[in-house]
Amino acid sequence: MSALVSDVGTRTAVAAASLVKVYGKGDTAVRALDGVSVAFQAGKFTAIMGPSGSGKSTLMHCLAGLDNVDGGSVQIAGTEITSLGDKELTKLRRDRIGFVFQAFNLLPTLTAEANILLGLELAGRKPDREWLDRIVDVLGLRDRLKHKPTELSGGQQQRVACARALVAKPDVVFADEPTGNLDSRSGAEVLDFLRMSVRKLGQTVIMVTHDPVAASYADRVVLLADGHLAGEIDNPTADSVLSALKHLGA
Ligand SMILES: Nc1ncnc2c1ncn2[C@@H]1O[C@H](COP(=O)(O)OP(=O)(O)OP(=O)(O)O)[C@@H](O)[C@H]1O
């Protein structure tokens, strides 16, 4: 495993080139992304930040193949996704991308373990038990696996959602405001986990957040403003992120 963690450091997990996304037509058209080129290294935790309306969610949706683009390219682990059909995209998202959303989206009738394994089951794939064990241990979910979502705290539910996102060993995990529904303590636990999934399990995480403290858990922050790349910060602190955002008028 340590070899895997050190190997991934220089590979590109996700790359966008000259990405353009336009909503609407004519006078009311909005260029939500206006030529964004950015690369995300494998084995790193990157946060996407910027003022409200700067294009963060749009960028995430285009990178993850959840939305079509109007120009440019997106590659996930070397696969160009903008030219894929719906079926191929669905398969790519299912097999190679993990998602963590603000709403935990767990099925209430299933146990935590069944929620974690559901995607694999639907895809007809067997879980790698050793990998599952590692994820469960890193997430501290061992004694919660038989519980239903209503028997879990918000933080625990989000950790189950993180396990679900990681269980298929995706090329990348996209997290959209993963701490938006959590108090600060549970939020810190989830962020700690996302960081550990990168450092200890060699995973790649790209997170959209409004919160400079959340962004400070990342290895790197990518800043957007008005649909453009507006800078980046390596080894961010909450203060350095906050002052960069102030600079952008957020
Ligand atoms: N479905 C849509 N139809 C029309 N315009 C849209 C749509 N989605 C987003 N936009 C516009 O595109 C721009 C970028 O929106 P986006 O949601 O990506 O920004 P954001 O940085 O994620 O914002 P926030 O921080 O407020 O969530 C904004 O001007 C927004 O109003």
The ligand as a MOL file (V3000), in Angstrom:
LIG
                    3D

  0  0  0     0  0            999 V3000
M  V30 BEGIN CTAB
M  V30 COUNTS 31 33 0 0 0
M  V30 BEGIN ATOM
M  V30 1 N -28.9720 25.7930 -14.2990 0
M  V30 2 C -28.5640 27.0480 -14.4450 0
M  V30 3 N -29.1840 27.9060 -15.2850 0
M  V30 4 C -28.7540 29.1640 -15.4460 0
M  V30 5 N -27.6930 29.6990 -14.8020 0
M  V30 6 C -27.0330 28.9120 -13.9450 0
M  V30 7 C -27.4270 27.5460 -13.7110 0
M  V30 8 N -26.5780 27.0080 -12.7970 0
M  V30 9 C -25.7120 27.9920 -12.4820 0
M  V30 10 N -25.9540 29.1170 -13.1670 0
M  V30 11 C -25.1940 30.3780 -13.1280 0
M  V30 12 O -23.8410 30.0680 -13.4160 0
M  V30 13 C -22.9620 30.8070 -12.5630 0
M  V30 14 C -22.0940 29.8500 -11.7540 0
M  V30 15 O -22.9350 29.1250 -10.8560 0
M  V30 16 P -22.3600 28.0350 -9.8490 0
M  V30 17 O -23.5310 27.4630 -9.1200 0
M  V30 18 O -21.4620 27.1200 -10.5490 0
M  V30 19 O -21.5040 28.9480 -8.8400 0
M  V30 20 P -20.9420 28.5970 -7.3890 0
M  V30 21 O -19.5960 29.2230 -7.3130 0
M  V30 22 O -21.0420 27.1480 -7.1380 0
M  V30 23 O -21.9750 29.3910 -6.4840 0
M  V30 24 P -22.4100 29.1900 -4.9580 0
M  V30 25 O -21.1510 29.3880 -4.1570 0
M  V30 26 O -23.3800 30.2880 -4.7180 0
M  V30 27 O -22.9870 27.8200 -4.8340 0
M  V30 28 C -23.8560 31.7050 -11.7140 0
M  V30 29 O -23.9360 32.9640 -12.3500 0
M  V30 30 C -25.1790 30.9930 -11.7390 0
M  V30 31 O -26.2440 31.8950 -11.5690 0
M  V30 END ATOM
M  V30 BEGIN BOND
M  V30 1 1 1 2
M  V30 2 1 2 3
M  V30 3 2 2 7
M  V30 4 2 3 4
M  V30 5 1 4 5
M  V30 6 2 5 6
M  V30 7 1 6 7
M  V30 8 1 6 10
M  V30 9 1 7 8
M  V30 10 2 8 9
M  V30 11 1 9 10
M  V30 12 1 10 11
M  V30 13 1 11 12
M  V30 14 1 11 30
M  V30 15 1 12 13
M  V30 16 1 13 14
M  V30 17 1 13 28
M  V30 18 1 14 15
M  V30 19 1 15 16
M  V30 20 2 16 17
M  V30 21 1 16 18
M  V30 22 1 16 19
M  V30 23 1 19 20
M  V30 24 2 20 21
M  V30 25 1 20 22
M  V30 26 1 20 23
M  V30 27 1 23 24
M  V30 28 2 24 25
M  V30 29 1 24 26
M  V30 30 1 24 27
M  V30 31 1 28 29
M  V30 32 1 28 30
M  V30 33 1 30 31
M  V30 END BOND
M  V30 END CTAB
M  END
